[in-house]
Amino acid sequence: TPKQFIHGFVQLARQDRKHIVLPEGKEERILQAAEILLSRKIVHLTLLGKVDEIQRQIARMGLKLPGVSIVDPADSEHREAFARRYMELRAKKHPTWELSFDLM
């Protein structure tokens, strides 16, 4: 049955918990899904967006997101490394450093 399938799927996911990064971290649907995933201990989560905005949205919605990591890409310590990697991957298109940095 569908319920048995979902139960089995959740059990498999719990055995090898992955780390998932969710963009649009202040969107209601994303936050509701995050609460479900964390409460069921299915994955480790990182939400992307402005930390204070995401925290306000979580509080406004009355959600519990224990262990969630919130990262603002604009302030991330990894931004330069991501921009360099983006330039490597898109080398044929010749992106500029400024474009790569802004995109990251």
N, C-alpha and C positions, 0 to 999 in steps of 0.2 A: 504494500500500500504506500501511498505518498508519505504518510507519517513515518512509516518504518524506514523508508529511503532517507528522509531528512535526518532521522535519529542516527542511522548508520553513518551518514555523511558527517554529522557533527562529531560523532565519536572518533572517526578517522582524523578529522581536523584537530581535535584536542590532543591526539597522540603526537602530532608533529606541528606544534603551534608556530605559525609563520608570522612575520612582521609585515603589516600592510600599512601603506601610507595613503591617506585619503585626502585628495584636494578639496577645495571648497569647504573647509572645516567649519564654517559657521552656518551652513545650510541645514535646515531642520531635518530633512530626510537623512542626510549624512550623519547627523548627531544621533538621531533615533536608531539608525542601523548600528552605529558605534556602541550605543548603550546595550543593545541586544547581544552583539558579538562579545563585548567585554563581560557582560553578566553571565554568559554561557561559557566563558573562558575558552573561546574558539581561537582567537588570534591576539597578538600584541598590536596596538594601533598607534599611529602618529597622525595627527590632524595638521594640515597646512593652512596657515592664515595668520592674521594678527592675533596674538595671544590674548590681549584684553578683550577684543571683540568676541572671540570664541568663548572665553570664560563667562562673559556676560550672557551670551546666548544659552550656554549650558545652564546657568543659574535661572534665567528667565523661563526656560522650558522645564525646570525642575528635574533635570537628568542627573544620573550618577554615572560617572565615567572613571572608575578607579584604575589607576595605572596608565591612563592615556598620556601620550606625549604630544605637546603642541609646539610646532616649530613655525616661526615666521621666516619664509624663504628670503625676504629682504634683509634679515639680520643674521642669517645662518652662517656659521663658520665654514661651511662647505661650499658656499656660493661660488667662490673663485675656482675651486676644483671642478665643480659642475660646469662652469662656463668654459674652462679649458677642455674638458671632455666633450662638451657640445661642439666646440670648434673642431676637434679631432674627428668626430663622427660626421660632421657636415662639411668637411674640408673641400669637397668638390663644389660646394655652393659658395665657398669663400666668405663665410660670415665674419663680420668685424668683431673685435673684442667687445666693443660697446654694446652691440646687438646681443651677443652671447651672454654678457653679464646681465643685461636688462631682462632677457628672457628667463634667466635662471633666478 
